[in-house]
């Protein structure tokens, strides 16, 4: 196959079903390094979310269609390559922009700057494009675009003086190089509208001594019909410190959790509650609208009713997991403000650490924006093994989908079957929950240790319905796990 030598603005059809785009250059003493990247764009020329940016700190798109394959050095020359499987690109993706950024200088300091388009199957060269640069710190070398059902390649050769951040923001990526610590949490801490009646509830009754036991409960063999009287919620240390409105919501929600447990034959049980929050880029809207904040407040009622000390351990995750400070009920308002935060693109992590983080806050650039559920599942499993408890563990795991590590996730959850953990996954209305949605039907497990349900708008789900669905499978798992001596 004869390769086409292209000039700026030229285009050609791409017959290959998968290609590699190779950025190449040479550099002498003092010359910068360079990094290839790709942006997946809709017809309007913008990304759908931050997950549509593939680069050195986010090397694979959730669809698997675009991958950063890494660098090779040969003598005085260097190449950095991005692979694109055109068959695997989602239908709404109309363009893949092939960019690059210079680290520590400008592209004008590099010699032999070029782009090569290769057939990923045969390794044959389809096209080459020699580029010229001066003061640019970011560059668009070319783009793959869909036209009348056919993929084509265009040589672009457009530079930016504002670096990778300038290139990314032009296409809708949210980048803040050094945000103020207070401002970084503002968008994710909006207080949701009160979800309780205007009339104040009666003061909580005294705690019955049976509710304070610490050992694992003995469950009845089958769920029982709830008695007419409402089960009493447990009083938890620190509850009296909460703002009045939050305390009222918590009181009503604890009552509802107690009702739901009684419906499922689990009145009075205790459990360690662990919260896991998806912080991937596609979750940005749910964080900015206060939806995740509301979810955490509603889950605090579950921990208050189930956990002896009313505390929750918590993790956030995207490309990487991060342990958050334990959530003590009396610290709920401050915890929501400091720790309910979406992941960030780690564009500048190689150069300098984040300044101005509040005590206990995670640098969300280290968390990233991609979906890697298996990593946080493994980390939670390790924590439970290293911190044994008398009561079983209930993991409340919230995600908006985009699951693509199906084999790895399945392996982790299968390995956890004999551990005292029940994994309750809740889908927040996006799509593609993968193995999480199918796990109930997967054979070969001694006990079903996973629950899953999805809702389009969790803010519109009443507390009674949410807690019923959240706690519907946990009691039956406990009975079976007791029978098998898992707990």
C-alpha positions as CSV (number, residue, x, y, z in Angstrom):
1,X,0.0,0.0,0.0
2,X,1.4,3.4,-1.0
3,X,1.1,6.0,1.8
4,X,-0.3,9.4,1.0
5,X,1.8,12.4,1.8
6,X,-0.6,15.1,3.0
7,X,-0.6,18.9,3.3
8,X,-2.5,21.0,5.7
9,X,-6.3,20.8,5.1
10,X,-6.1,17.7,2.9
11,X,-8.3,14.7,3.6
12,X,-8.6,11.1,2.5
13,X,-11.0,8.1,3.1
14,X,-10.0,5.6,5.7
15,X,-10.6,2.0,4.5
16,X,-9.1,0.4,7.7
17,X,-11.5,-0.6,10.5
18,X,-8.9,0.3,13.2
19,X,-6.0,2.8,13.0
20,X,-3.0,4.0,14.9
21,X,-2.1,7.7,14.9
22,X,1.6,8.2,15.6
23,X,3.0,11.6,16.6
24,X,6.7,11.7,16.0
25,X,9.5,14.3,16.6
26,X,13.2,14.7,17.4
27,X,14.6,17.0,20.1
28,X,18.0,18.1,21.3
29,X,19.2,19.5,24.6
30,X,16.6,21.6,26.3
31,X,13.8,20.5,24.0
32,X,10.4,19.7,25.6
33,X,8.7,16.3,25.7
34,X,5.4,15.9,23.9
35,X,2.3,13.9,24.6
36,X,-0.4,12.7,22.2
37,X,-4.1,12.9,23.1
38,X,-7.5,12.4,21.5
39,X,-11.0,14.0,22.0
40,X,-14.2,12.2,21.1
41,X,-16.7,14.7,19.8
42,X,-20.4,14.8,19.0
43,X,-21.8,16.5,15.9
44,X,-21.8,19.8,17.7
45,X,-18.0,19.6,18.0
46,X,-17.9,19.1,21.8
47,X,-17.3,16.2,24.2
48,X,-20.2,14.7,26.1
49,X,-18.2,14.8,29.4
50,X,-14.7,14.8,30.6
51,X,-14.4,11.0,30.0
52,X,-14.3,11.7,26.2
53,X,-10.7,13.0,26.6
54,X,-8.0,10.3,26.2
55,X,-4.4,11.3,27.2
56,X,-1.5,10.2,29.4
57,X,-3.5,10.3,32.7
58,X,-6.6,8.8,31.2
59,X,-5.3,6.3,28.7
60,X,-8.5,4.5,27.7
61,X,-11.9,5.6,26.8
62,X,-14.8,3.9,28.6
63,X,-15.9,2.4,25.3
64,X,-12.5,0.9,24.7
65,X,-12.5,2.4,21.2
66,X,-9.7,4.9,21.8
67,X,-6.5,4.2,23.7
68,X,-3.3,6.1,24.5
69,X,-0.7,3.4,23.5
70,X,2.3,5.2,24.9
71,X,5.8,6.3,23.7
72,X,8.7,4.7,22.0
73,X,12.2,6.2,21.7
74,X,14.5,5.1,18.9
75,X,17.9,6.9,18.7
76,X,17.2,10.6,18.7
77,X,13.5,10.3,17.7
78,X,10.4,9.7,19.8
79,X,6.9,8.6,18.9
80,X,3.7,8.7,21.0
81,X,0.7,6.8,19.6
82,X,-3.1,6.7,19.9
83,X,-5.1,3.8,18.7
84,X,-8.6,4.2,17.4
85,X,-11.0,1.3,16.7
86,X,-13.5,2.9,14.3
87,X,-15.9,0.0,14.6
88,X,-16.2,0.4,18.4
89,X,-16.9,4.2,18.4
90,X,-20.3,4.9,19.7
91,X,-22.9,6.2,17.1
92,X,-23.1,9.7,18.5
93,X,-19.3,10.2,18.1
94,X,-18.8,12.0,14.8
95,X,-15.1,13.1,15.2
96,X,-11.9,12.1,16.9
97,X,-9.6,15.0,17.2
98,X,-5.9,14.0,17.5
99,X,-4.0,16.4,19.6
100,X,-0.7,16.8,21.4
101,X,0.8,19.0,24.1
102,X,4.4,20.1,24.8
103,X,5.7,19.6,28.4
104,X,8.3,22.2,29.3
105,X,8.6,24.2,26.1
106,X,7.1,24.8,22.7
107,X,6.6,22.7,19.6
108,X,8.9,25.0,17.8
109,X,11.8,23.6,19.8
110,X,11.2,20.1,18.2
111,X,12.4,19.0,14.8
112,X,10.9,16.5,12.5
113,X,7.3,17.0,13.8
114,X,5.1,14.7,11.9
115,X,1.9,12.6,12.1
116,X,1.5,9.2,10.6
117,X,-1.8,7.3,10.1
118,X,-1.3,3.5,10.2
119,X,-3.5,0.5,9.6
120,X,-3.7,-1.1,13.1
121,X,-4.2,-4.5,11.5
122,X,-1.4,-4.6,9.0
123,X,0.9,-1.9,10.4
124,X,0.9,-0.4,6.9
125,X,1.2,3.4,6.6
126,X,-1.9,5.1,5.2
127,X,-0.8,8.7,5.3
128,X,1.9,11.0,6.6
129,X,1.7,14.7,7.5
130,X,4.8,16.9,8.2
131,X,3.9,19.8,10.5
132,X,5.5,23.1,11.3
133,X,5.3,24.9,14.6
134,X,6.7,28.0,16.4
135,X,5.4,29.1,19.9
136,X,2.6,26.6,20.2
137,X,2.4,24.5,23.4
138,X,-0.5,22.4,22.1
139,X,-1.3,21.1,18.7
140,X,-4.1,19.5,16.7
141,X,-2.3,17.3,14.2
142,X,-5.4,15.8,12.5
143,X,-8.8,14.4,12.9
144,X,-10.9,11.3,12.0
145,X,-14.4,12.3,11.1
146,X,-17.5,10.5,9.8
147,X,-19.0,11.6,6.5
148,X,-22.0,9.8,4.9
149,X,-21.2,6.7,6.9
150,X,-17.6,6.6,5.9
151,X,-14.6,7.5,8.1
152,X,-12.1,10.0,6.7
153,X,-8.9,11.6,7.9
154,X,-8.1,15.3,7.7
155,X,-4.6,16.9,8.2
156,X,-5.2,19.9,10.5
157,X,-1.9,21.3,11.8
158,X,-3.5,23.9,14.2
159,X,-1.6,25.2,17.2
160,X,-2.4,26.7,20.6
161,X,-0.3,28.9,22.8
162,X,-2.4,28.0,25.9
163,X,-1.2,24.4,26.3
164,X,-3.3,21.2,26.8
165,X,-5.8,23.1,29.0
166,X,-6.5,25.5,26.2
167,X,-7.0,22.7,23.7
168,X,-9.2,20.8,26.0
169,X,-11.5,23.6,27.0
170,X,-12.1,24.5,23.4
171,X,-14.0,21.2,23.1
172,X,-15.9,21.4,26.3
173,X,-13.5,19.8,28.9
174,X,-13.7,21.3,32.4
175,X,-10.2,22.2,33.4
176,X,-9.2,24.3,36.4
177,X,-5.4,24.4,36.9
178,X,-5.4,25.7,40.5
179,X,-8.9,26.4,41.8
180,X,-9.5,28.0,45.2
181,X,-10.2,25.3,47.8
182,X,-13.6,26.8,48.8
183,X,-14.7,27.3,45.2
184,X,-13.8,23.7,44.3
185,X,-16.6,22.4,46.5
186,X,-19.2,25.0,45.8
187,X,-20.8,23.4,42.8
188,X,-21.2,20.1,44.6
189,X,-22.6,21.2,47.9
190,X,-25.9,22.8,46.9
191,X,-28.4,22.1,49.7
192,X,-31.4,20.2,48.2
193,X,-34.9,21.1,49.0
194,X,-36.1,19.6,52.3
195,X,-37.7,16.2,51.7
196,X,-39.9,16.2,54.8
197,X,-43.4,17.5,55.8
198,X,-43.6,21.0,57.2
199,X,-44.9,19.8,60.6
200,X,-42.1,18.8,63.0
201,X,-42.0,15.2,64.0
202,X,-42.4,14.2,67.7
203,X,-39.2,13.8,69.7
204,X,-37.6,10.4,69.1
205,X,-38.4,7.8,71.8
206,X,-35.9,6.4,74.2
207,X,-33.6,3.7,72.8
208,X,-34.5,0.2,73.8
209,X,-31.6,-1.7,75.2
210,X,-31.9,-4.5,72.6
211,X,-31.0,-2.0,69.9
212,X,-27.6,-1.4,71.5
213,X,-26.3,-5.0,71.1
214,X,-23.1,-5.5,69.0
215,X,-23.1,-9.1,68.0
216,X,-24.5,-10.5,64.7
217,X,-28.3,-10.8,64.8
218,X,-30.3,-14.0,64.6
219,X,-32.8,-13.5,61.8
220,X,-36.1,-15.2,61.5
221,X,-36.3,-17.8,58.7
222,X,-38.7,-15.8,56.6
223,X,-39.7,-12.1,56.4
224,X,-42.5,-11.1,58.7
225,X,-45.4,-8.7,58.2
226,X,-44.8,-5.4,60.0
227,X,-46.8,-4.8,63.0
228,X,-49.1,-1.8,63.1
229,X,-46.8,0.2,65.4
230,X,-43.9,2.1,63.8
231,X,-40.4,0.7,64.8
232,X,-38.3,3.0,66.9
233,X,-35.3,4.7,65.3
234,X,-32.0,4.5,67.2
235,X,-30.5,7.6,68.8
236,X,-26.9,8.2,67.6
237,X,-24.1,10.2,69.1
238,X,-23.8,13.6,67.5
239,X,-27.3,13.7,66.1
240,X,-28.2,16.5,68.5
241,X,-25.5,18.7,66.9
242,X,-27.1,18.7,63.5
243,X,-29.0,21.8,62.1
244,X,-32.7,21.6,62.9
245,X,-33.9,20.9,59.4
246,X,-31.3,18.2,58.8
247,X,-32.2,16.7,62.2
248,X,-35.8,16.5,61.3
249,X,-35.1,14.9,57.9
250,X,-32.8,12.4,59.6
251,X,-35.4,11.5,62.3
252,X,-38.1,10.7,59.6
253,X,-35.6,8.8,57.5
254,X,-34.4,6.6,60.3
255,X,-38.0,5.7,61.1
256,X,-38.5,4.8,57.4
257,X,-35.3,2.7,57.4
258,X,-36.6,0.9,60.5
259,X,-39.9,0.2,58.8
260,X,-38.2,-1.2,55.7
261,X,-36.0,-3.5,57.8
262,X,-39.0,-4.8,59.6
263,X,-40.8,-5.5,56.3
264,X,-37.9,-7.7,55.3
265,X,-37.7,-9.5,58.6
266,X,-34.5,-7.7,59.7
267,X,-35.7,-5.6,62.6
268,X,-33.0,-4.7,65.1
269,X,-30.1,-6.1,62.9
270,X,-26.7,-4.3,63.0
271,X,-24.2,-3.9,60.2
272,X,-21.2,-1.9,59.3
273,X,-22.2,0.4,56.4
274,X,-19.7,1.5,53.8
275,X,-20.5,4.2,51.2
276,X,-18.9,4.2,47.7
277,X,-19.4,7.2,45.4
278,X,-18.7,7.3,41.6
279,X,-16.8,10.5,40.9
280,X,-16.2,9.8,37.2
281,X,-16.6,12.7,34.7
282,X,-20.1,11.6,33.6
283,X,-21.3,12.2,37.2
284,X,-20.5,15.9,37.0
285,X,-24.1,17.0,36.4
286,X,-25.3,15.0,39.4
287,X,-22.7,16.6,41.7
288,X,-23.4,20.1,40.4
289,X,-27.1,19.8,41.0
290,X,-26.7,18.5,44.6
291,X,-28.1,15.0,43.8
292,X,-25.0,13.2,45.2
293,X,-25.1,15.4,48.3
294,X,-28.8,14.4,48.8
295,X,-27.9,10.7,48.3
296,X,-25.2,10.9,51.0
297,X,-27.6,12.5,53.5
298,X,-30.2,9.8,52.8
299,X,-27.6,7.1,53.3
300,X,-26.5,8.6,56.6
301,X,-29.9,7.5,57.9
302,X,-29.2,3.9,56.9
303,X,-25.9,4.0,58.9
304,X,-27.6,5.7,61.8
305,X,-30.1,2.9,62.0
306,X,-27.8,-0.1,61.2
307,X,-24.4,0.8,62.5
308,X,-23.7,0.7,66.3
309,X,-21.8,4.0,66.2
310,X,-23.7,5.6,63.4
311,X,-20.6,6.1,61.3
312,X,-19.9,5.2,57.7
313,X,-16.6,4.5,56.1
314,X,-16.5,6.0,52.6
315,X,-14.7,5.8,49.3
316,X,-14.8,7.8,46.1
317,X,-13.5,6.5,42.8
318,X,-13.0,7.1,39.1
319,X,-9.7,6.2,37.5
320,X,-8.4,5.4,41.0
321,X,-10.1,4.9,44.4
322,X,-9.5,7.2,47.4
323,X,-10.6,6.6,51.0
324,X,-12.5,9.5,52.4
325,X,-12.6,10.4,56.1
326,X,-15.2,8.4,58.1
327,X,-18.6,10.1,58.1
328,X,-19.7,10.7,61.7
329,X,-23.3,11.8,62.0
330,X,-22.5,15.0,64.0
331,X,-20.1,16.1,61.2
332,X,-22.6,15.5,58.4
333,X,-22.9,19.2,57.1
334,X,-19.2,19.8,57.1
335,X,-18.5,16.4,55.6
336,X,-20.9,17.1,52.7
337,X,-19.2,20.4,51.9
338,X,-15.7,19.0,52.0
339,X,-15.9,15.5,50.5
340,X,-18.8,15.2,48.1
341,X,-16.7,16.2,45.0
342,X,-16.5,15.0,41.4
343,X,-13.2,13.7,40.0
344,X,-10.9,16.0,37.9
345,X,-8.6,15.6,34.9
346,X,-5.1,15.4,36.3
347,X,-3.7,17.6,33.5
348,X,-1.0,19.2,35.8
349,X,-0.4,16.4,38.3
350,X,3.1,15.7,36.8
351,X,4.2,19.3,37.6
352,X,2.9,20.4,40.9
353,X,0.7,19.3,43.8
354,X,-2.7,20.8,44.5
355,X,-2.6,23.7,46.9
356,X,-5.3,24.8,49.3
357,X,-7.0,21.5,50.1
358,X,-9.0,21.5,53.3
359,X,-8.1,19.0,56.0
360,X,-8.9,15.5,54.9
361,X,-9.8,16.5,51.3
362,X,-8.6,14.2,48.5
363,X,-6.8,15.7,45.5
364,X,-9.5,14.8,43.0
365,X,-7.0,15.0,40.1
366,X,-5.5,11.8,41.6
367,X,-8.9,10.2,41.4
368,X,-9.4,11.2,37.7
369,X,-12.6,10.8,35.7
370,X,-12.6,7.3,34.2
371,X,-14.6,4.2,35.4
372,X,-12.5,1.7,37.2
373,X,-14.9,0.0,39.7
374,X,-12.8,-3.1,40.2
375,X,-10.1,-1.0,41.9
376,X,-12.4,0.4,44.6
377,X,-14.1,-3.0,45.1
378,X,-10.6,-4.5,45.8
379,X,-9.7,-1.7,48.2
380,X,-13.0,-2.1,50.2
381,X,-12.4,-5.9,50.4
382,X,-9.0,-5.3,51.7
383,X,-10.3,-2.9,54.3
384,X,-12.9,-5.4,55.6
385,X,-10.3,-8.2,55.8
386,X,-7.9,-6.0,57.8
387,X,-10.6,-4.5,60.0
388,X,-12.8,-7.4,61.0
389,X,-16.1,-6.6,62.8
390,X,-18.7,-8.7,64.6
391,X,-21.4,-7.5,62.3
392,X,-21.6,-8.0,58.5
393,X,-20.8,-5.2,56.1
394,X,-23.3,-3.6,53.8
395,X,-21.7,-1.7,50.9
396,X,-23.9,1.0,49.3
397,X,-22.3,1.6,45.9
398,X,-23.6,4.5,43.7
399,X,-22.7,4.8,40.0
400,X,-24.2,6.2,36.8
401,X,-22.9,3.4,34.7
402,X,-20.3,3.4,31.9
403,X,-19.0,0.0,33.2
404,X,-16.5,-1.6,30.9
405,X,-14.1,-3.6,33.2
406,X,-16.6,-6.4,33.3
407,X,-14.2,-9.4,33.6
408,X,-12.2,-7.7,36.4
409,X,-15.3,-6.6,38.3
410,X,-16.8,-10.1,38.1
411,X,-13.6,-11.6,39.3
412,X,-13.6,-9.3,42.4
413,X,-17.2,-9.9,43.3
414,X,-16.9,-13.7,42.8
415,X,-13.8,-13.7,45.0
416,X,-15.8,-11.8,47.7
417,X,-18.6,-14.5,47.9
418,X,-17.1,-16.0,51.0
419,X,-16.5,-12.7,52.7
420,X,-19.0,-11.0,55.2
421,X,-19.9,-8.3,52.7
422,X,-23.1,-7.6,50.8
423,X,-22.7,-5.3,47.8
424,X,-25.7,-3.2,47.0
425,X,-25.3,-1.3,43.7
426,X,-27.5,1.6,42.8
427,X,-27.6,2.9,39.2
428,X,-28.2,6.6,38.9
429,X,-29.8,6.7,35.5
430,X,-27.1,6.8,32.8
431,X,-26.5,3.5,31.1
432,X,-24.3,0.5,30.6
433,X,-24.1,-1.1,34.0
434,X,-22.5,-4.2,32.5
435,X,-21.9,-7.1,34.9
436,X,-23.3,-5.2,37.9
437,X,-26.8,-5.5,36.3
438,X,-26.3,-9.1,35.3
439,X,-24.7,-10.4,38.4
440,X,-27.9,-11.7,40.0
441,X,-28.2,-14.3,37.2
442,X,-24.6,-15.4,37.1
443,X,-24.2,-19.0,38.2
444,X,-21.5,-20.7,40.3
445,X,-21.8,-18.8,43.6
446,X,-22.5,-20.3,47.0
447,X,-24.6,-17.2,47.9
448,X,-25.9,-14.2,46.0
449,X,-23.7,-11.4,47.5
450,X,-24.8,-8.6,45.1
451,X,-27.9,-6.5,44.7
452,X,-28.6,-4.0,41.9
453,X,-31.3,-1.6,40.9
454,X,-31.3,1.6,38.7
455,X,-33.5,4.7,38.9
456,X,-33.8,7.5,36.3
457,X,-34.0,10.3,38.9
458,X,-33.1,9.2,42.5
459,X,-34.1,12.7,43.8
460,X,-37.7,11.9,42.8
461,X,-37.8,8.5,44.6
462,X,-39.6,8.8,47.9
463,X,-37.7,7.7,51.0
464,X,-40.0,4.8,51.7
465,X,-39.5,3.4,48.2
466,X,-35.7,4.0,48.1
467,X,-35.1,2.3,51.5
468,X,-37.4,-0.6,50.6
469,X,-35.4,-1.3,47.4
470,X,-32.0,-0.6,49.1
471,X,-32.6,-3.1,51.8
472,X,-34.7,-5.7,50.0
473,X,-31.9,-8.3,49.4
474,X,-29.6,-7.7,52.3
475,X,-31.7,-9.6,54.9
476,X,-32.0,-12.7,52.8
477,X,-28.3,-12.6,52.1
478,X,-27.7,-12.5,55.9
479,X,-29.8,-15.5,56.5
480,X,-28.1,-17.5,53.8
481,X,-24.6,-16.3,54.9
482,X,-25.3,-17.3,58.5
483,X,-26.4,-20.8,57.3
484,X,-23.1,-21.1,55.4
485,X,-21.0,-19.7,58.3
486,X,-19.9,-16.8,56.2
487,X,-21.0,-14.5,59.0
